[in-house]
Amino acid sequence: MPANRSTAFRRTFAVMAALPLLTLAACGYGSESKDNDTSKVAAEGKKLSADTVRIGYFPNLTHATALVGDQEGLLQKELGGTKATYSQFNAGPAEIEALNSGSIDIGWIGPSPAINGYSTTDGKGLRIIGGSASGGVKLVVNPDKVKSLKDVKGKKIATPQLGNTQDVAFLNWIAEQGWKVDAQSGKGDVSVVRTDNKITPDAYKSGSIDGAWVPEPTASKLVAEGGKVLLDEADLWPDKKFVITNIIVSQKFLKEHPDVVQAVLRGSVKTNTWINANPDKAKAAANAKLKELSGKPLPADVLDPAWKSIQFTDDPLASTLNTEAEHAVKAGLLKKPKLDGIYDLVPLNKVLTAEGKSTVDDAGLGVK
């Protein structure tokens, strides 16, 4: 990849991380980023090795493990006397910046920011310690303008952000059709229009875009505006599974407070178990937290289809992360990253074993 293009990609992430969090980007959805302590369970019981653990996530349905775990106090319950505080982020680069600066310790985040965060610190900044969600990404189009996949050529299709997880996936899909697009400018056989998720529905209504490759609930918001799902990204993956949300931790915090990390993972596993056993209650809990954070809940015609398209899993689906990194390299957005050591699944597997669940694999990318 030309050096200027690689530099531009890295600069894009750096600039976006430094911007005030006034709009939604990457997979974000909801209000401005903010710190809050909204635990439903008071920090009580035995304190672990840290007084506080600072947790970040997006106000987005693909981060529902964190939404529900926060709303229902399931994460705090496992932490006992160690207090959980929460920060919401509207963009992956901003969350990585917060992790690197020590503003948060643990976060829920998409694969592309995690890959970039690991690569740009030469493997010293973070580890992926667990999975959270799969799926929940769709290509939604204006059915009057786009009637088949081949009709996407020549159209204006939005993605959330240059180099974000959905942007990389769409660029890779375009290449597989044999079409050409300049990754940086988005110009070519398809016009890739980088548009914040918050304003994508308005852009669709105005006709300035013909469709979007976006995560939930933005995809279902477009459908509610008359759009049609032309492609579910899950259909492009083996077993229809691909990582959309992981759990990351700063390596410093992991080294100094392994008991706290394990407690958060235990809370995440128990939250996913509760979500999968009580989908309607969990959906309501996630929506209640979204209402608290953004000022209004999602309407049923958006919430219900969006929720159905997301699978909540403890498995980080490590092989798909590697594939997504390869897609970014092929698109010309990233130099081939060295991902060896990006995972440390030992704490998670201890939790899974204790809970009587199957352990998960790091696809050869774990710490040695």
Secondary structure, DSSP 8 states (H G I E B T S, - for coil): --HHHHHHHHHHHHHHHHS-S-S--TT--SS--EEE---SS---S---SSSEEEEEE-SSGGGHHHHHHHHTTHHHHHHTTSEEEEEE-S-HHHHHHHHHHTS-SEEEE-HHHHHHHHHTTTT-SEEEEEEEEEE-EEEEE-TTT--SGGGGTTSEEEESSTTSHHHHHHHHHHHHTT--B-TTT--BSSEEEE--TTTHHHHHHHTS-SEEEEETTHHHHHHHTT-EEEEEGGGGSGGG--EEEEEEEEHHHHHH-HHHHHHHHHHHHHHHHHHHH-HHHHHHHHHHHHHHHHSS---HHHHHHHHHTEEE-S---HHHHHHHHHHHHHTTSS-----TT-B--HHHHHHHHHTT------TT-B--
